[in-house]
């Protein structure tokens, strides 16, 4: 029997239903224990192939609506005018004519890129090599950037979208051997229009994969998906991703969401209409808000610098080199109950989202931004996109709601064991069109002008609009612990496990909350000092449910980590797999 066929998109690429607590080598670079580079490459290829087959939807031109300015707004007018100017200038130059000298466009700069664009429009269906496409595409992007810089007011131009200066490169923050064909990055609107020197996934707006045959779109999209997973691992403030696949003269735009990949119809640069569509996308990327590009404006990346907030390595959850991450973030944490926002500075990345689909759970050790660094207690911030039910603020299965229940009970009657104490918990709030919006799957679908529909119960691939409702939740908890691997001997291991089990028994009996995913990944070691005895902390209530205090019944769905699931749970899972296999035959 092959359980792989019964996995959800969130399960593929992992042997468990919650993300593993992987070790962090360099800033944000996640590497699983016990895997070789070749094994990781094979797993990523298998994962991308699965996603492309089961979770990708073609000809979804609604994706362009995500970055479109609001109709009637000043930016919409600026976008319409600039797109017309750019398209007209490109067509005139391709025809051997010159735009009006009074247009204000930098004609000498534009002329430099016309030869490459001309060759791109005439390559035909197949080529001998994909390498020329790298330069052709970069010429197109730089042409558009020159025009936008000259024709759009700086107050309306949010950024410049520019190509990187090197092609076919291995990113510096990569942990495999794969090479990215082309990448796009962003710079401030007043930056000189030129290719940027950048070699990292962390700086990419999107990755671009080129192929030398017109019918290799599946291969190109698979590569885009593989690189996008690495982008998620490095860009800890990314909510969704953009990617581009090029097959000779055709370009496909794709958006990676939590439960699916949406791919546009082909933009053929051999035609004026196709060129205009690509110009429109690049212009909208340059004018739209950060959140429309998939970034999280409530989580701001800080420049490398002062490490005065660093904490001792004994205080962090997972092992490392004892130094702070080079890339840190300023994080706004909104509390749904108190209606206040607290701002934290991350000190270390515990966990990054290394998977293309799913919850995209990220965890950080952090401190309050304005607190005295010498006295402020460290906390753990958990940022994730779990499935949700409306209304999301009062969803009974929300980890925030359950942790509030635990805190309410234990603050009155303090237990002898330690427990995960909720400090702040809420949903990420975004400002869209001058209105505050809770960050959910529905909010993203709203940008596309589409209504999300619930997925089919049989698990089969439905339409692109059939995706689960997810809510972007951010939780601040204490105390901070370390991996269970940090125990020093068998005696300490028994002490830690025993306290974690006492904690769960107490939470079940006093708070009516059943964890449903107890594993070594979800038990941490807490020490009050270097020489103190360890204590066991049970964490990760993502799969927990409230249970009836009298009937003690929980939801029937399977959950948990495979090696630690109950026999009854496993038996049900096996029967489900057998029924699926028989149905296939």
Secondary structure, 3 states (H helix, E strand, C coil): CCHHHHCCCCCCCCCECCCCCCEECCCCCEECCCCCHHHHHHHHHHHHHHHHHHCEECCCHHHHHHHCCCCCCHHHHHHHHHHHHHHHHHHHHHCCCCCCHHHCCCHHHHHHHHHHHHHHHCCCCECCCCHHHHHHHHHHHHHHHHHHHHHCCCCCCCCEEEEECCCCECCCCCCCCCCECEEEEEECCCCCCCCECCCCHHHCCEEEEEECECCCHHHHHHHHHHHHHHHHHHCCCECCEEEEEEECCEEEEEEECCCCEEECCCEECCCHHHHHHHHHHHHHHHHCCCHHHCECCCEEEECCCCCCCCCCHHHCCCCCCCCCCCCEEEEEEEECCCCEEEEEEEEEEEECCCCCCCCCCEEEEEEECCCCCCCCCCEEEEEEEEECCCCHHHCCCCHHHHHHHHHHHHHHCCCCCCCCEEEEEEECEEEECCEEEECEHHHHHHHCCCCCECCCCCCCCCCCCECCCEEEEEEEEECCCEEHHHCCCHHHHHHHHHHHHHHHHHHHHHHCEECCCCCHHHEEEECCCCCCCCEEEECCCCCCEECCCCCCCCCCCCCCEHHHCCHHHHHHHHHHHHHHHHHHC
